């Protein structure tokens, strides 16, 4: 103890002398500086971890997968309004309701969750949850009324659910391997398209509960699907770096045919069809179908169906 006291008594004068020298060198820094305090106005965190994004029907919200939750972001301000999900259950797929503030989520636990949210109040509630596929769900899609939701499974099955009641109405099997995408026709709630790792695109008829057509043109996994607004055209894209345009205007899906193919020069991960022009912008000629591809290399490209020219 005596040694410690002696060492402290020797150090204290040295510390005082050092502080005095510093004050003489920078008197404004240590003596004349006013104290500044900060308060947090807003906190920004991660809102997206990869995968699917979707926009609400009114165009006000962006939904994006972020780990074990879905981030709901105000598109006007970029502010995170709400995170929806189940802690510890990483999100593998989701779909946003076409008209109501509702979501259907799928997690690594293979459970589907029907969630109702309020962006204004910043709250959400789980309406119900149920188990679906034997392996994780890869994609989810609502039909135009929001009554039914289709799921694409890694087990090769395509399932359709009554969301309000939480039970399966249809189970379709035919794909050999993972089903990557499902998409309902905007013109008919009974027409469903799916694409998979077996290079095929399949059209399902919910009224007959059968596969109405198998569209074979890809030589790689078909990972992207999109319908035109009128439901007459289906576009599919895949790992073979091709986009195929299918004519589905016939009353019978079995008559669907390939009309054109487009080389994108990178794997196609997603396709988004541009909305049709407004009535005031329409001309005497029918509008051309334009769409955007999202490539595996991170590039977005805009195209005209039936043309090989990138806009």
N, C-alpha and C positions, 0 to 999 in steps of 0.2 A: 504493500500500500504506500509506504514511504517513497519507493521508487516511482510509482505511478504519479504521485503528487508532485515529485521533483520534475518528472518529464513534462507534466502539464504546466507547471510554473515556468519552465524554460520555453515551452512552445507558445504560450499565450502572448508574451511580448513580441515574438516574431510575427504572429498572425496579425496583431494590431498594427505593427509597422508596415506589413505588406498591404493591409487594407488602406492605410493612410496614403501610401504611395499611389495606389490605384485611384483613390479619390482625387489626388493632386493631378494625375494624368487625365482623368475623364470626369471632371466635376459635374458636367451636365448629365452624364449617363446615370450616375449613382445618386446624385443629390437633387437635380432639378427635373427629373423625368416624372411626368404625371402617370398615375396608375390607370391602365386601361382594362376594362372588363368586357367579356363577350357573352352573349346569350344565343342559344341555338334557335334559329328560325325554322329550319327544316332539315330533315335528315334524308340522305339519298343512299339507298342500298342496292343490292343486286335484284333485278326484276326478271331476269331471263337466264336460263342455263342451257338452252338449246332445244331444238325440236319445234313443235307446232306453235303457231300464233294464230289468233282469230280476232275479228272485230265484231262488236255487238251489232244488232240489227239497226240501231239508231245511229251507228257510226261514232258514238261518244267514247266507247271503252275499247281498250286493247287487252285481250287475254293472252297470257304467255306462260308457258311452263317454267317453273323455277324450283327445282329440287322436289320437295314433298308438298308443294303448294302451287296454285295458279295465281299469278299476279294480275290484278285488274288495275289498269293504268288509264288515267284521264288523258285522252289524245290531245286535248287542247292545251294542257299545262305540262304534260309529262309526269304528273305526280302520281305516286302509288297510292291508290285509294283503299285497297283491300287485298289481303292474301287469303285464298280459300284452299283448304286441303285437310289432310289428316297427317299429323306429325309422325314421322318415321315411316310413312308409306309413300315412297317415291312415285311421282306421277309418271305414268307411261303413255297416257292418252287422255284427251278431253274433247268435249264438244260444247259449244255455247248455244243456248236455245234461240231459235229464229225470231222470237218475239217477246219472250218473258225473261226476267232476270234470274235465269236458272242455268245450271251447268250439270253435265254428267262427267264424272271423273273416273279414271281407272288407275289403280296403283299396282305396285309390285306384289302386293298381297293377293292380286287377282280379283279384288272386290270392285264392283261398280258402285258409285255413290251419286245419288241425286241430291244436289245442293241448291238451295234458294238463297240469294244474296241481295243486299241493299247497299249499293255504292254510296248513296247519300249518307246513310247511317254508319257505314263502315262495318257492317256486321253480316254474318251468314249463318245458316242453319242447315244441318243435314236432314233431309226429308226421309230418306231410307237408304239402305245399302244391301247389296246382294252379291253372291258369288256367281261368276259366269263361266269363263273358259278354264281349261285345265292348265294352260300356260298363259303368260302375260298377254294383256290386250295391247295391240300395237296402234290401233286407230279407232276413233269413234265418230259418228256422223248422225245428225238429226235429219228426219225428213221434213218437208216444207211446213207442216202444221205443228211440229214439235211433239206429236203424240208418240211417235216411234223413234228409236235410236238403234243404229246398227253398229256392231263391233267387229273388228278384224283381229283374229287371234294368232298367236305364234303356234298354236296347235293345228292350224290349217282350216279352222272352222270360221264361218260367218254366222253371226247370231243377230237376231232382231228382238228388241224388247219394248214392251209397253212401259214407258217411263213412269207414268202416274201410278201404275199398279205394281211395278217392279217384278215382272215375270217375262219369260221368253215366249215370244209368239212364233218364231221361226228359227230353225237351225239348219244351215246349209253346209254341206260338205262336198268337196270336189277339187279344191286346190291341193297340190302336193307340196307341202311346206308352208312357210310363214305367209300369212296374208298381210300385205303392207297397207292397203288403202281400201276404204269403202266410201261410196258416194251415192246418195239418192238422187234420182232425176228431179229437177225442180218442177217438171211438168206433171209428174205422176208419183204418188206415194207408194205405188206398187212396183216401181222399177228401181232396182238396186244394182250398182256396179261394184265389182271388187277386183283387185289386182294382187298378184302374189309373186313369190320367189320362183314359181314354176314357169315364169315368163308369160303367163296367160292373163287375160282380162275376161271375167265372167259376168254375164248379165242374168240377174235372178228376177223371177216373176213371183211376187208375194201372193198374188191371187191364186196361182196354180201350185205354189210351193215347189217349183222346179227351176233348174238352170235352163234358161231359155236360149242362151247362146254362149259359145266359147270363142273369143276373139284372139286369134293367134297370129302375131306379127312380130313380136319382140323376140330377141335372142338373148336377153338378159332379164334380170329381175325387174318386174313392172312395179315401180314405186310411187307413181303419181297418177292421179285421176282428176278430171274436172269436166263438168257438164256445161254446155252453153245455157243461157238463161231460158231459152224456149224448150230445152230438152231434146232438141233435134240432133245435136252433135255431142259426141263424147271424145275427149282427148286423153290419151294415155302416154306416159313417159317412163323411161326406165334406165337401168344401168348400161344399156347398149347405146346410150347417147342419142336416142331417137324419140321423136314425138309422133304418134300415129293419130290420125283424125278419122273418126268413125261416124258414118251416117246412120242415125238411129231413128229416122223419121217414120219408118214403116210401122204400121200398127202392131205387127208381130216382131218381137225382138230377134227372132231367128233370121230375119231378113237384113239385119245390120251388116254393113259392109265397110271396108277400108277405102277411103277416098283419097288420102294423101299421106305421105310420110316426110318428116323434116329432120335433118341432121343437126343436132345442137352442139356437137363436139365436146360435150362433157356429160357425165351422168346426170339425169334429171331427177331431182328430189321432190319437187312440187310444181304444180301448174295452177295458175289463177287466170280465169277468163275475165276480160274486161266487161263491165256492164254495158247493155245496149245503149245507143244514143237516145237522148230525150226526143220527144215528138217534134219539138221545134227545130231540132238539128237534123232530122231525117230528110233524105233526098229521095228522088224518084227511084234510084237504084237501091236494092237491098243492102243494108250495112254489112261490111266485112267483119268477120269474126277475128278479133285480136286477143292475144293472151300473153301472159308472162311466164317464163320458166325460171325456176331457181335451180342452179347447177351445183354439183358436188364440189366445184372449185370456188363457190361463194359468189358467183356472178348471176345477176338478174338480166334477162334478155326479153325483149318484147317482139312478138312475131305476128304475122297475118296468116291465118289458116289457109293452106293451099299454096303458100309462097315460101320460098327458101331465103327470103331477104329479111335480115334482122333490122327492125326499126330503130 
